[in-house]
Amino acid sequence: MNKSGVRETICYVPSSSIPLRFNYSYPSTFYYNLQKSLITYFAERNDFDFIVKGHKRIAKDCDILKRIIRDTGTGNVIFEDGDLIETFCRSDRVLLDFPATPAFEARLMGLPILELCYESIKIIKSSKLYYGKTLEAFSSVNEAIDHVEKFLNSDSREYFVSMRENVDLPYVIDII
């Protein structure tokens, strides 16, 4: 809940629901464990509502997410595969497990954001300087959840980066 006592809605956009133009590698079952652990963590945080965002074009790939959510048995975590911007309009914060276009859309809408980057992806130094704590590397599921915990427990203004016009934004990552 925020300082006003209002329950916040967090939109989680997993990279499995984003049509990416390149592949990056996780150890074989790591990504499944990451998603399952994040959703389980969300279910335990009954002070927030969570939307796990799927993509219409690849909704069949999100069946596992729906199953994980159903298995938590809580009502504070739901799956949606509708329009991303409409979902962002109902969200107070945005979480991504990979830097991608939805991050720019969220920033343009003025939403606080956390982009997680797995260790096999090198975050470019100038990006880390520009985006600050909104862009965090992780090497384990526990480390990712620690970043999410800080994101949820912090003042949301700490995770806001202005998208000023006519500014050359740094590239975020290099694929190793």
C-alpha positions as CSV (number, residue, x, y, z in Angstrom):
1,M,0.0,0.0,0.0
2,N,1.1,3.5,-0.6
3,K,1.5,6.2,2.0
4,S,-2.2,7.1,1.5
5,G,-3.2,3.6,2.5
6,V,-4.3,2.8,-1.1
7,R,-3.5,-0.6,-2.5
8,E,-1.1,-0.3,-5.5
9,T,-1.3,-2.4,-8.6
10,I,2.0,-3.7,-10.1
11,C,2.2,-4.8,-13.7
12,Y,4.7,-7.6,-14.3
13,V,5.7,-7.9,-18.0
14,P,7.7,-11.2,-18.3
15,S,10.1,-11.4,-21.2
16,S,8.4,-14.6,-22.2
17,S,5.4,-12.5,-23.2
18,I,7.4,-10.0,-25.3
19,P,8.2,-10.9,-28.9
20,L,12.0,-10.3,-28.8
21,R,14.2,-10.0,-31.8
22,F,17.1,-11.8,-30.2
23,N,17.6,-14.6,-27.8
24,Y,19.5,-14.5,-24.5
25,S,20.3,-17.5,-22.4
26,Y,19.3,-18.6,-19.0
27,P,20.3,-22.0,-17.6
28,S,17.7,-24.6,-18.7
29,T,15.1,-24.3,-16.0
30,F,16.2,-21.0,-14.5
31,Y,13.6,-18.8,-16.2
32,Y,10.7,-21.0,-15.2
33,N,12.0,-21.0,-11.6
34,L,12.3,-17.2,-11.8
35,Q,8.7,-16.7,-13.0
36,K,7.3,-19.2,-10.5
37,S,9.2,-17.6,-7.7
38,L,8.2,-14.1,-8.6
39,I,4.5,-15.1,-8.9
40,T,4.7,-17.0,-5.6
41,Y,6.3,-13.9,-4.0
42,F,3.5,-11.7,-5.5
43,A,0.9,-14.0,-4.0
44,E,2.5,-13.6,-0.6
45,R,2.4,-9.8,-0.8
46,N,-1.3,-9.2,-0.1
47,D,-0.6,-5.5,0.3
48,F,-0.4,-5.2,-3.6
49,D,-2.4,-6.4,-6.6
50,F,-0.3,-7.9,-9.4
51,I,-1.1,-8.2,-13.1
52,V,1.0,-10.7,-15.0
53,K,0.9,-9.3,-18.5
54,G,0.8,-11.7,-21.5
55,H,0.9,-10.8,-25.2
56,K,-2.0,-11.7,-27.4
57,R,0.2,-13.0,-30.2
58,I,2.0,-15.5,-28.0
59,A,-0.7,-16.2,-25.4
60,K,-0.3,-19.9,-25.8
61,D,3.2,-19.6,-24.5
62,C,1.8,-18.0,-21.3
63,D,-0.2,-21.1,-20.3
64,I,2.4,-22.0,-17.7
65,L,2.0,-18.5,-16.2
66,K,-1.7,-19.0,-15.9
67,R,-1.2,-22.3,-14.2
68,I,1.3,-20.9,-11.7
69,I,-1.1,-18.1,-10.9
70,R,-4.0,-20.5,-10.5
71,D,-1.9,-22.7,-8.2
72,T,-1.2,-19.9,-5.8
73,G,-4.9,-19.8,-5.0
74,T,-4.8,-16.0,-4.2
75,G,-6.9,-13.3,-5.7
76,N,-4.3,-10.6,-5.7
77,V,-2.4,-12.0,-8.8
78,I,-4.2,-12.1,-12.2
79,F,-3.1,-12.8,-15.8
80,E,-4.1,-10.5,-18.6
81,D,-3.3,-10.5,-22.3
82,G,-5.1,-7.4,-23.5
83,D,-3.8,-4.0,-24.5
84,L,-0.5,-3.1,-22.7
85,I,-1.3,0.6,-22.5
86,E,-4.7,0.0,-21.0
87,T,-3.1,-2.3,-18.4
88,F,-0.4,0.4,-17.7
89,C,-3.2,2.9,-17.2
90,R,-4.5,0.8,-14.3
91,S,-1.0,0.2,-12.8
92,D,1.0,2.1,-10.3
93,R,4.4,0.5,-11.0
94,V,5.8,-1.7,-13.7
95,L,8.3,-4.6,-13.4
96,L,10.1,-6.3,-16.3
97,D,12.5,-9.2,-16.2
98,F,14.2,-8.0,-19.3
99,P,14.8,-4.5,-20.7
100,A,12.4,-4.0,-23.6
101,T,10.1,-1.6,-25.3
102,P,7.4,-1.7,-22.6
103,A,9.9,0.0,-20.3
104,F,9.9,3.1,-22.5
105,E,6.1,3.1,-22.8
106,A,5.9,2.9,-19.0
107,R,8.4,5.7,-18.5
108,L,6.6,7.9,-21.1
109,M,3.4,7.4,-19.0
110,G,5.3,8.5,-15.9
111,L,5.2,5.1,-14.2
112,P,7.9,4.0,-11.8
113,I,9.7,0.9,-13.2
114,L,12.2,-1.8,-12.4
115,E,13.9,-3.6,-15.2
116,L,15.7,-6.8,-14.1
117,C,18.7,-8.0,-16.2
118,Y,20.1,-11.5,-15.9
119,E,23.8,-11.7,-15.6
120,S,24.4,-13.1,-19.1
121,I,23.3,-9.7,-20.4
122,K,25.8,-6.8,-19.9
123,I,24.3,-3.6,-18.8
124,I,26.1,-0.7,-20.5
125,K,27.7,1.6,-18.0
126,S,26.2,4.8,-19.4
127,S,22.7,3.2,-19.2
128,K,23.2,2.3,-15.5
129,L,24.2,5.9,-14.8
130,Y,21.2,7.3,-16.7
131,Y,18.6,4.8,-15.5
132,G,19.9,4.3,-12.0
133,K,18.1,1.9,-9.7
134,T,15.4,1.3,-12.3
135,L,17.8,-1.1,-14.1
136,E,19.2,-3.9,-11.9
137,A,21.3,-6.9,-12.7
138,F,20.8,-10.2,-11.0
139,S,22.4,-13.6,-11.0
140,S,20.0,-15.7,-8.9
141,V,16.3,-15.9,-8.2
142,N,16.8,-14.7,-4.7
143,E,18.7,-11.6,-5.9
144,A,15.9,-10.8,-8.4
145,I,13.3,-11.0,-5.6
146,D,15.5,-8.8,-3.4
147,H,15.5,-6.2,-6.1
148,V,11.7,-6.5,-6.4
149,E,11.3,-6.3,-2.6
150,K,13.3,-3.0,-2.6
151,F,11.2,-1.7,-5.5
152,L,7.9,-2.4,-3.7
153,N,9.0,-1.2,-0.3
154,S,10.6,2.1,-1.6
155,D,9.1,5.4,-2.4
156,S,8.0,5.0,-6.0
157,R,9.7,8.3,-7.0
158,E,13.0,6.5,-6.5
159,Y,12.2,4.4,-9.6
160,F,11.2,7.1,-12.0
161,V,13.3,8.3,-14.9
162,S,12.0,11.2,-17.0
163,M,11.9,10.6,-20.7
164,R,12.8,14.1,-21.8
165,E,12.3,14.9,-25.5
166,N,15.3,15.3,-27.8
167,V,17.7,13.5,-25.5
168,D,19.8,10.7,-26.9
169,L,19.0,7.8,-24.6
170,P,21.8,5.3,-24.1
171,Y,21.5,1.7,-25.3
172,V,20.7,-0.4,-22.3
173,I,22.4,-3.7,-22.9
174,D,24.9,-5.7,-24.9
175,I,24.2,-9.4,-25.5
176,I,27.2,-11.4,-24.4
